[in-house]
Amino acid sequence: MTTCMHGVRLAESLVNMLADGLWDSGALQELLTSYLFRSPRVTLANQDELREWAIRL
């Protein structure tokens, strides 16, 4: 049986996006959409929160 760990994969993708210097609201929205978030709205506030979280990882 294969266990999908979407949260871990999303966290890894966020860290990689940050490390690659590709962090912007459009790229972040595309990433969230690729993880099947429905209609993700990336605001400056939640973009900053996700970035701070990714930095701590």
Predicted model as a PDB file, atoms N, CA, C, CB and O in Angstrom, pLDDT in the B-factor column:
MODEL        1                                                                  
ATOM      1  N   MET A   1       0.842  -1.174   0.000  1.00 46.00           N  
ATOM      2  CA  MET A   1       0.000   0.000   0.000  1.00 46.00           C  
ATOM      3  C   MET A   1       0.894   1.246   0.000  1.00 46.00           C  
ATOM      4  CB  MET A   1      -0.962  -0.007   1.223  1.00 46.00           C  
ATOM      5  O   MET A   1       1.848   1.342   0.771  1.00 46.00           O  
ATOM      6  N   THR A   2       0.568   2.181  -0.869  1.00 51.00           N  
ATOM      7  CA  THR A   2       1.320   3.426  -0.957  1.00 51.00           C  
ATOM      8  C   THR A   2       0.595   4.514  -0.189  1.00 51.00           C  
ATOM      9  CB  THR A   2       1.525   3.844  -2.425  1.00 51.00           C  
ATOM     10  O   THR A   2      -0.609   4.712  -0.356  1.00 51.00           O  
ATOM     11  N   THR A   3       1.329   5.212   0.646  1.00 54.00           N  
ATOM     12  CA  THR A   3       0.750   6.302   1.412  1.00 54.00           C  
ATOM     13  C   THR A   3       1.161   7.618   0.774  1.00 54.00           C  
ATOM     14  CB  THR A   3       1.192   6.242   2.896  1.00 54.00           C  
ATOM     15  O   THR A   3       2.351   7.878   0.597  1.00 54.00           O  
ATOM     16  N   CYS A   4       0.195   8.443   0.429  1.00 62.00           N  
ATOM     17  CA  CYS A   4       0.483   9.760  -0.132  1.00 62.00           C  
ATOM     18  C   CYS A   4       0.607  10.753   1.013  1.00 62.00           C  
ATOM     19  CB  CYS A   4      -0.623  10.205  -1.142  1.00 62.00           C  
ATOM     20  O   CYS A   4      -0.262  10.841   1.880  1.00 62.00           O  
ATOM     21  N   MET A   5       1.686  11.483   0.996  1.00 69.00           N  
ATOM     22  CA  MET A   5       1.920  12.481   2.023  1.00 69.00           C  
ATOM     23  C   MET A   5       1.949  13.842   1.354  1.00 69.00           C  
ATOM     24  CB  MET A   5       3.239  12.204   2.801  1.00 69.00           C  
ATOM     25  O   MET A   5       3.010  14.445   1.190  1.00 69.00           O  
ATOM     26  N   HIS A   6       0.770  14.318   0.970  1.00 76.00           N  
ATOM     27  CA  HIS A   6       0.667  15.555   0.205  1.00 76.00           C  
ATOM     28  C   HIS A   6       1.241  16.754   0.954  1.00 76.00           C  
ATOM     29  CB  HIS A   6      -0.776  15.821  -0.149  1.00 76.00           C  
ATOM     30  O   HIS A   6       1.872  17.618   0.347  1.00 76.00           O  
ATOM     31  N   GLY A   7       1.028  16.813   2.262  1.00 83.00           N  
ATOM     32  CA  GLY A   7       1.534  17.938   3.042  1.00 83.00           C  
ATOM     33  C   GLY A   7       3.051  18.014   3.019  1.00 83.00           C  
ATOM     34  O   GLY A   7       3.626  19.099   2.931  1.00 83.00           O  
ATOM     35  N   VAL A   8       3.695  16.857   3.099  1.00 87.00           N  
ATOM     36  CA  VAL A   8       5.154  16.807   3.067  1.00 87.00           C  
ATOM     37  C   VAL A   8       5.657  17.226   1.697  1.00 87.00           C  
ATOM     38  CB  VAL A   8       5.662  15.398   3.419  1.00 87.00           C  
ATOM     39  O   VAL A   8       6.627  17.975   1.586  1.00 87.00           O  
ATOM     40  N   ARG A   9       4.999  16.743   0.662  1.00 90.00           N  
ATOM     41  CA  ARG A   9       5.407  17.106  -0.705  1.00 90.00           C  
ATOM     42  C   ARG A   9       5.175  18.586  -0.979  1.00 90.00           C  
ATOM     43  CB  ARG A   9       4.644  16.262  -1.735  1.00 90.00           C  
ATOM     44  O   ARG A   9       5.993  19.234  -1.631  1.00 90.00           O  
ATOM     45  N   LEU A  10       4.082  19.113  -0.491  1.00 89.00           N  
ATOM     46  CA  LEU A  10       3.818  20.548  -0.657  1.00 89.00           C  
ATOM     47  C   LEU A  10       4.879  21.365   0.078  1.00 89.00           C  
ATOM     48  CB  LEU A  10       2.401  20.911  -0.137  1.00 89.00           C  
ATOM     49  O   LEU A  10       5.388  22.347  -0.460  1.00 89.00           O  
ATOM     50  N   ALA A  11       5.212  20.966   1.300  1.00 90.00           N  
ATOM     51  CA  ALA A  11       6.244  21.666   2.060  1.00 90.00           C  
ATOM     52  C   ALA A  11       7.571  21.632   1.315  1.00 90.00           C  
ATOM     53  CB  ALA A  11       6.401  21.047   3.456  1.00 90.00           C  
ATOM     54  O   ALA A  11       8.271  22.642   1.247  1.00 90.00           O  
ATOM     55  N   GLU A  12       7.917  20.491   0.765  1.00 92.00           N  
ATOM     56  CA  GLU A  12       9.156  20.366  -0.005  1.00 92.00           C  
ATOM     57  C   GLU A  12       9.143  21.296  -1.219  1.00 92.00           C  
ATOM     58  CB  GLU A  12       9.361  18.912  -0.457  1.00 92.00           C  
ATOM     59  O   GLU A  12      10.146  21.944  -1.519  1.00 92.00           O  
ATOM     60  N   SER A  13       8.027  21.358  -1.900  1.00 94.00           N  
ATOM     61  CA  SER A  13       7.903  22.228  -3.068  1.00 94.00           C  
ATOM     62  C   SER A  13       8.018  23.699  -2.688  1.00 94.00           C  
ATOM     63  CB  SER A  13       6.577  21.978  -3.772  1.00 94.00           C  
ATOM     64  O   SER A  13       8.627  24.484  -3.415  1.00 94.00           O  
ATOM     65  N   LEU A  14       7.439  24.072  -1.560  1.00 93.00           N  
ATOM     66  CA  LEU A  14       7.537  25.463  -1.095  1.00 93.00           C  
ATOM     67  C   LEU A  14       8.986  25.826  -0.767  1.00 93.00           C  
ATOM     68  CB  LEU A  14       6.642  25.685   0.144  1.00 93.00           C  
ATOM     69  O   LEU A  14       9.453  26.909  -1.118  1.00 93.00           O  
ATOM     70  N   VAL A  15       9.689  24.922  -0.096  1.00 93.00           N  
ATOM     71  CA  VAL A  15      11.090  25.164   0.243  1.00 93.00           C  
ATOM     72  C   VAL A  15      11.928  25.274  -1.028  1.00 93.00           C  
ATOM     73  CB  VAL A  15      11.633  24.038   1.151  1.00 93.00           C  
ATOM     74  O   VAL A  15      12.780  26.156  -1.137  1.00 93.00           O  
ATOM     75  N   ASN A  16      11.689  24.382  -1.987  1.00 94.00           N  
ATOM     76  CA  ASN A  16      12.431  24.425  -3.247  1.00 94.00           C  
ATOM     77  C   ASN A  16      12.136  25.705  -4.024  1.00 94.00           C  
ATOM     78  CB  ASN A  16      12.092  23.204  -4.103  1.00 94.00           C  
ATOM     79  O   ASN A  16      13.041  26.296  -4.613  1.00 94.00           O  
ATOM     80  N   MET A  17      10.891  26.129  -4.027  1.00 93.00           N  
ATOM     81  CA  MET A  17      10.524  27.365  -4.722  1.00 93.00           C  
ATOM     82  C   MET A  17      11.272  28.547  -4.107  1.00 93.00           C  
ATOM     83  CB  MET A  17       8.989  27.600  -4.656  1.00 93.00           C  
ATOM     84  O   MET A  17      11.789  29.408  -4.820  1.00 93.00           O  
ATOM     85  N   LEU A  18      11.321  28.576  -2.809  1.00 92.00           N  
ATOM     86  CA  LEU A  18      12.018  29.651  -2.113  1.00 92.00           C  
ATOM     87  C   LEU A  18      13.518  29.613  -2.419  1.00 92.00           C  
ATOM     88  CB  LEU A  18      11.778  29.550  -0.597  1.00 92.00           C  
ATOM     89  O   LEU A  18      14.124  30.649  -2.692  1.00 92.00           O  
ATOM     90  N   ALA A  19      14.112  28.424  -2.372  1.00 93.00           N  
ATOM     91  CA  ALA A  19      15.547  28.270  -2.613  1.00 93.00           C  
ATOM     92  C   ALA A  19      15.919  28.633  -4.053  1.00 93.00           C  
ATOM     93  CB  ALA A  19      15.981  26.834  -2.309  1.00 93.00           C  
ATOM     94  O   ALA A  19      17.008  29.148  -4.308  1.00 93.00           O  
ATOM     95  N   ASP A  20      15.015  28.362  -4.983  1.00 92.00           N  
ATOM     96  CA  ASP A  20      15.284  28.644  -6.395  1.00 92.00           C  
ATOM     97  C   ASP A  20      15.019  30.096  -6.772  1.00 92.00           C  
ATOM     98  CB  ASP A  20      14.447  27.741  -7.265  1.00 92.00           C  
ATOM     99  O   ASP A  20      15.283  30.509  -7.902  1.00 92.00           O  
ATOM    100  N   GLY A  21      14.495  30.872  -5.821  1.00 90.00           N  
ATOM    101  CA  GLY A  21      14.219  32.282  -6.096  1.00 90.00           C  
ATOM    102  C   GLY A  21      13.003  32.514  -6.968  1.00 90.00           C  
ATOM    103  O   GLY A  21      12.882  33.559  -7.606  1.00 90.00           O  
ATOM    104  N   LEU A  22      12.104  31.548  -6.998  1.00 86.00           N  
ATOM    105  CA  LEU A  22      10.915  31.640  -7.850  1.00 86.00           C  
ATOM    106  C   LEU A  22       9.683  32.078  -7.081  1.00 86.00           C  
ATOM    107  CB  LEU A  22      10.647  30.311  -8.513  1.00 86.00           C  
ATOM    108  O   LEU A  22       8.561  31.887  -7.551  1.00 86.00           O  
ATOM    109  N   TRP A  23       9.873  32.660  -5.913  1.00 89.00           N  
ATOM    110  CA  TRP A  23       8.755  32.983  -5.029  1.00 89.00           C  
ATOM    111  C   TRP A  23       8.047  34.242  -5.493  1.00 89.00           C  
ATOM    112  CB  TRP A  23       9.238  33.153  -3.590  1.00 89.00           C  
ATOM    113  O   TRP A  23       8.602  35.337  -5.392  1.00 89.00           O  
ATOM    114  N   ASP A  24       6.840  34.103  -5.995  1.00 89.00           N  
ATOM    115  CA  ASP A  24       5.958  35.230  -6.286  1.00 89.00           C  
ATOM    116  C   ASP A  24       4.532  34.718  -6.238  1.00 89.00           C  
ATOM    117  CB  ASP A  24       6.283  35.882  -7.676  1.00 89.00           C  
ATOM    118  O   ASP A  24       4.307  33.508  -6.227  1.00 89.00           O  
ATOM    119  N   SER A  25       3.580  35.612  -6.210  1.00 89.00           N  
ATOM    120  CA  SER A  25       2.187  35.194  -5.997  1.00 89.00           C  
ATOM    121  C   SER A  25       1.677  34.309  -7.127  1.00 89.00           C  
ATOM    122  CB  SER A  25       1.288  36.415  -5.860  1.00 89.00           C  
ATOM    123  O   SER A  25       0.919  33.372  -6.875  1.00 89.00           O  
ATOM    124  N   GLY A  26       2.076  34.586  -8.366  1.00 90.00           N  
ATOM    125  CA  GLY A  26       1.628  33.756  -9.489  1.00 90.00           C  
ATOM    126  C   GLY A  26       2.158  32.338  -9.404  1.00 90.00           C  
ATOM    127  O   GLY A  26       1.413  31.375  -9.587  1.00 90.00           O  
ATOM    128  N   ALA A  27       3.456  32.212  -9.122  1.00 92.00           N  
ATOM    129  CA  ALA A  27       4.064  30.884  -8.996  1.00 92.00           C  
ATOM    130  C   ALA A  27       3.485  30.134  -7.804  1.00 92.00           C  
ATOM    131  CB  ALA A  27       5.589  31.000  -8.856  1.00 92.00           C  
ATOM    132  O   ALA A  27       3.258  28.926  -7.875  1.00 92.00           O  
ATOM    133  N   LEU A  28       3.250  30.844  -6.719  1.00 92.00           N  
ATOM    134  CA  LEU A  28       2.674  30.224  -5.528  1.00 92.00           C  
ATOM    135  C   LEU A  28       1.258  29.728  -5.809  1.00 92.00           C  
ATOM    136  CB  LEU A  28       2.668  31.218  -4.354  1.00 92.00           C  
ATOM    137  O   LEU A  28       0.886  28.633  -5.387  1.00 92.00           O  
ATOM    138  N   GLN A  29       0.480  30.521  -6.510  1.00 91.00           N  
ATOM    139  CA  GLN A  29      -0.882  30.114  -6.859  1.00 91.00           C  
ATOM    140  C   GLN A  29      -0.864  28.892  -7.778  1.00 91.00           C  
ATOM    141  CB  GLN A  29      -1.636  31.277  -7.536  1.00 91.00           C  
ATOM    142  O   GLN A  29      -1.680  27.985  -7.610  1.00 91.00           O  
ATOM    143  N   GLU A  30       0.047  28.854  -8.738  1.00 92.00           N  
ATOM    144  CA  GLU A  30       0.161  27.685  -9.622  1.00 92.00           C  
ATOM    145  C   GLU A  30       0.544  26.441  -8.833  1.00 92.00           C  
ATOM    146  CB  GLU A  30       1.197  27.943 -10.727  1.00 92.00           C  
ATOM    147  O   GLU A  30       0.016  25.356  -9.078  1.00 92.00           O  
ATOM    148  N   LEU A  31       1.465  26.600  -7.885  1.00 91.00           N  
ATOM    149  CA  LEU A  31       1.887  25.469  -7.064  1.00 91.00           C  
ATOM    150  C   LEU A  31       0.715  24.924  -6.252  1.00 91.00           C  
ATOM    151  CB  LEU A  31       3.034  25.883  -6.129  1.00 91.00           C  
ATOM    152  O   LEU A  31       0.489  23.714  -6.214  1.00 91.00           O  
ATOM    153  N   LEU A  32      -0.025  25.814  -5.607  1.00 90.00           N  
ATOM    154  CA  LEU A  32      -1.178  25.373  -4.813  1.00 90.00           C  
ATOM    155  C   LEU A  32      -2.230  24.703  -5.689  1.00 90.00           C  
ATOM    156  CB  LEU A  32      -1.800  26.560  -4.069  1.00 90.00           C  
ATOM    157  O   LEU A  32      -2.850  23.725  -5.271  1.00 90.00           O  
ATOM    158  N   THR A  33      -2.432  25.210  -6.877  1.00 91.00           N  
ATOM    159  CA  THR A  33      -3.380  24.596  -7.813  1.00 91.00           C  
ATOM    160  C   THR A  33      -2.914  23.192  -8.207  1.00 91.00           C  
ATOM    161  CB  THR A  33      -3.546  25.478  -9.074  1.00 91.00           C  
ATOM    162  O   THR A  33      -3.724  22.274  -8.340  1.00 91.00           O  
ATOM    163  N   SER A  34      -1.598  23.035  -8.393  1.00 91.00           N  
ATOM    164  CA  SER A  34      -1.074  21.716  -8.771  1.00 91.00           C  
ATOM    165  C   SER A  34      -1.266  20.697  -7.656  1.00 91.00           C  
ATOM    166  CB  SER A  34       0.407  21.816  -9.129  1.00 91.00           C  
ATOM    167  O   SER A  34      -1.281  19.495  -7.919  1.00 91.00           O  
ATOM    168  N   TYR A  35      -1.412  21.158  -6.414  1.00 88.00           N  
ATOM    169  CA  TYR A  35      -1.692  20.271  -5.285  1.00 88.00           C  
ATOM    170  C   TYR A  35      -3.191  20.197  -5.000  1.00 88.00           C  
ATOM    171  CB  TYR A  35      -0.941  20.747  -4.035  1.00 88.00           C  
ATOM    172  O   TYR A  35      -3.616  19.811  -3.911  1.00 88.00           O  
ATOM    173  N   LEU A  36      -3.969  20.572  -5.991  1.00 86.00           N  
ATOM    174  CA  LEU A  36      -5.423  20.430  -5.987  1.00 86.00           C  
ATOM    175  C   LEU A  36      -6.155  21.328  -4.997  1.00 86.00           C  
ATOM    176  CB  LEU A  36      -5.769  19.026  -5.700  1.00 86.00           C  
ATOM    177  O   LEU A  36      -7.264  21.010  -4.570  1.00 86.00           O  
ATOM    178  N   PHE A  37      -5.533  22.456  -4.628  1.00 83.00           N  
ATOM    179  CA  PHE A  37      -6.263  23.460  -3.870  1.00 83.00           C  
ATOM    180  C   PHE A  37      -7.266  24.088  -4.822  1.00 83.00           C  
ATOM    181  CB  PHE A  37      -5.301  24.540  -3.245  1.00 83.00           C  
ATOM    182  O   PHE A  37      -6.903  24.480  -5.931  1.00 83.00           O  
ATOM    183  N   ARG A  38      -8.486  24.187  -4.419  1.00 83.00           N  
ATOM    184  CA  ARG A  38      -9.510  24.780  -5.276  1.00 83.00           C  
ATOM    185  C   ARG A  38      -9.457  26.290  -5.167  1.00 83.00           C  
ATOM    186  CB  ARG A  38     -10.912  24.263  -4.902  1.00 83.00           C  
ATOM    187  O   ARG A  38      -9.551  26.849  -4.075  1.00 83.00           O  
ATOM    188  N   SER A  39      -9.307  26.932  -6.285  1.00 81.00           N  
ATOM    189  CA  SER A  39      -9.310  28.392  -6.374  1.00 81.00           C  
ATOM    190  C   SER A  39      -8.459  29.059  -5.294  1.00 81.00           C  
ATOM    191  CB  SER A  39     -10.724  28.903  -6.283  1.00 81.00           C  
ATOM    192  O   SER A  39      -8.973  29.849  -4.502  1.00 81.00           O  
ATOM    193  N   PRO A  40      -7.171  28.748  -5.257  1.00 84.00           N  
ATOM    194  CA  PRO A  40      -6.337  29.400  -4.237  1.00 84.00           C  
ATOM    195  C   PRO A  40      -6.214  30.889  -4.516  1.00 84.00           C  
ATOM    196  CB  PRO A  40      -4.939  28.757  -4.185  1.00 84.00           C  
ATOM    197  O   PRO A  40      -5.933  31.309  -5.638  1.00 84.00           O  
ATOM    198  N   ARG A  41      -6.428  31.667  -3.484  1.00 86.00           N  
ATOM    199  CA  ARG A  41      -6.256  33.126  -3.593  1.00 86.00           C  
ATOM    200  C   ARG A  41      -5.038  33.489  -2.775  1.00 86.00           C  
ATOM    201  CB  ARG A  41      -7.535  33.919  -3.097  1.00 86.00           C  
ATOM    202  O   ARG A  41      -5.026  33.344  -1.553  1.00 86.00           O  
ATOM    203  N   VAL A  42      -4.031  33.954  -3.450  1.00 88.00           N  
ATOM    204  CA  VAL A  42      -2.790  34.296  -2.772  1.00 88.00           C  
ATOM    205  C   VAL A  42      -2.791  35.798  -2.507  1.00 88.00           C  
ATOM    206  CB  VAL A  42      -1.546  33.871  -3.616  1.00 88.00           C  
ATOM    207  O   VAL A  42      -2.677  36.610  -3.424  1.00 88.00           O  
ATOM    208  N   THR A  43      -2.921  36.142  -1.233  1.00 90.00           N  
ATOM    209  CA  THR A  43      -2.851  37.539  -0.826  1.00 90.00           C  
ATOM    210  C   THR A  43      -1.447  37.814  -0.292  1.00 90.00           C  
ATOM    211  CB  THR A  43      -3.939  37.873   0.247  1.00 90.00           C  
ATOM    212  O   THR A  43      -0.682  36.886  -0.032  1.00 90.00           O  
ATOM    213  N   LEU A  44      -1.122  39.073  -0.134  1.00 89.00           N  
ATOM    214  CA  LEU A  44       0.191  39.408   0.419  1.00 89.00           C  
ATOM    215  C   LEU A  44       0.360  38.829   1.814  1.00 89.00           C  
ATOM    216  CB  LEU A  44       0.388  40.925   0.455  1.00 89.00           C  
ATOM    217  O   LEU A  44       1.443  38.365   2.169  1.00 89.00           O  
ATOM    218  N   ALA A  45      -0.698  38.853   2.599  1.00 89.00           N  
ATOM    219  CA  ALA A  45      -0.625  38.348   3.976  1.00 89.00           C  
ATOM    220  C   ALA A  45      -0.346  36.845   4.002  1.00 89.00           C  
ATOM    221  CB  ALA A  45      -1.931  38.652   4.726  1.00 89.00           C  
ATOM    222  O   ALA A  45       0.559  36.399   4.706  1.00 89.00           O  
ATOM    223  N   ASN A  46      -1.122  36.055   3.236  1.00 89.00           N  
ATOM    224  CA  ASN A  46      -0.879  34.618   3.309  1.00 89.00           C  
ATOM    225  C   ASN A  46       0.379  34.214   2.548  1.00 89.00           C  
ATOM    226  CB  ASN A  46      -2.076  33.860   2.765  1.00 89.00           C  
ATOM    227  O   ASN A  46       0.978  33.186   2.864  1.00 89.00           O  
ATOM    228  N   GLN A  47       0.791  34.991   1.560  1.00 90.00           N  
ATOM    229  CA  GLN A  47       2.054  34.738   0.882  1.00 90.00           C  
ATOM    230  C   GLN A  47       3.214  34.910   1.865  1.00 90.00           C  
ATOM    231  CB  GLN A  47       2.222  35.683  -0.332  1.00 90.00           C  
ATOM    232  O   GLN A  47       4.137  34.095   1.889  1.00 90.00           O  
ATOM    233  N   ASP A  48       3.166  35.961   2.669  1.00 91.00           N  
ATOM    234  CA  ASP A  48       4.199  36.198   3.675  1.00 91.00           C  
ATOM    235  C   ASP A  48       4.211  35.096   4.737  1.00 91.00           C  
ATOM    236  CB  ASP A  48       3.987  37.559   4.336  1.00 91.00           C  
ATOM    237  O   ASP A  48       5.279  34.663   5.169  1.00 91.00           O  
ATOM    238  N   GLU A  49       3.038  34.648   5.155  1.00 91.00           N  
ATOM    239  CA  GLU A  49       2.953  33.579   6.151  1.00 91.00           C  
ATOM    240  C   GLU A  49       3.544  32.283   5.612  1.00 91.00           C  
ATOM    241  CB  GLU A  49       1.497  33.356   6.576  1.00 91.00           C  
ATOM    242  O   GLU A  49       4.290  31.603   6.316  1.00 91.00           O  
ATOM    243  N   LEU A  50       3.218  31.938   4.373  1.00 89.00           N  
ATOM    244  CA  LEU A  50       3.770  30.720   3.771  1.00 89.00           C  
ATOM    245  C   LEU A  50       5.279  30.824   3.591  1.00 89.00           C  
ATOM    246  CB  LEU A  50       3.103  30.442   2.423  1.00 89.00           C  
ATOM    247  O   LEU A  50       6.006  29.849   3.782  1.00 89.00           O  
ATOM    248  N   ARG A  51       5.736  32.005   3.225  1.00 91.00           N  
ATOM    249  CA  ARG A  51       7.188  32.202   3.052  1.00 91.00           C  
ATOM    250  C   ARG A  51       7.916  32.031   4.389  1.00 91.00           C  
ATOM    251  CB  ARG A  51       7.482  33.611   2.460  1.00 91.00           C  
ATOM    252  O   ARG A  51       8.945  31.357   4.455  1.00 91.00           O  
ATOM    253  N   GLU A  52       7.387  32.635   5.444  1.00 92.00           N  
ATOM    254  CA  GLU A  52       8.009  32.484   6.765  1.00 92.00           C  
ATOM    255  C   GLU A  52       8.018  31.032   7.218  1.00 92.00           C  
ATOM    256  CB  GLU A  52       7.279  33.339   7.796  1.00 92.00           C  
ATOM    257  O   GLU A  52       8.985  30.568   7.823  1.00 92.00           O  
ATOM    258  N   TRP A  53       6.947  30.325   6.926  1.00 90.00           N  
ATOM    259  CA  TRP A  53       6.866  28.910   7.271  1.00 90.00           C  
ATOM    260  C   TRP A  53       7.897  28.106   6.489  1.00 90.00           C  
ATOM    261  CB  TRP A  53       5.456  28.369   7.002  1.00 90.00           C  
ATOM    262  O   TRP A  53       8.561  27.234   7.049  1.00 90.00           O  
ATOM    263  N   ALA A  54       8.033  28.397   5.192  1.00 90.00           N  
ATOM    264  CA  ALA A  54       8.999  27.692   4.355  1.00 90.00           C  
ATOM    265  C   ALA A  54      10.428  27.984   4.809  1.00 90.00           C  
ATOM    266  CB  ALA A  54       8.820  28.087   2.883  1.00 90.00           C  
ATOM    267  O   ALA A  54      11.283  27.100   4.757  1.00 90.00           O  
ATOM    268  N   ILE A  55      10.693  29.200   5.249  1.00 91.00           N  
ATOM    269  CA  ILE A  55      12.027  29.547   5.748  1.00 91.00           C  
ATOM    270  C   ILE A  55      12.372  28.703   6.982  1.00 91.00           C  
ATOM    271  CB  ILE A  55      12.102  31.059   6.091  1.00 91.00           C  
ATOM    272  O   ILE A  55      13.501  28.236   7.127  1.00 91.00           O  
ATOM    273  N   ARG A  56      11.390  28.517   7.862  1.00 91.00           N  
ATOM    274  CA  ARG A  56      11.633  27.729   9.084  1.00 91.00           C  
ATOM    275  C   ARG A  56      11.857  26.246   8.791  1.00 91.00           C  
ATOM    276  CB  ARG A  56      10.460  27.882  10.045  1.00 91.00           C  
ATOM    277  O   ARG A  56      12.477  25.537   9.584  1.00 91.00           O  
ATOM    278  N   LEU A  57      11.347  25.783   7.645  1.00 85.00           N  
ATOM    279  CA  LEU A  57      11.542  24.366   7.302  1.00 85.00           C  
ATOM    280  C   LEU A  57      12.968  24.137   6.888  1.00 85.00           C  
ATOM    281  CB  LEU A  57      10.586  23.923   6.180  1.00 85.00           C  
ATOM    282  O   LEU A  57      13.342  23.011   6.559  1.00 85.00           O  
TER     283      LEU A  57                                                      
ENDMDL                                                                          
END                                                                             
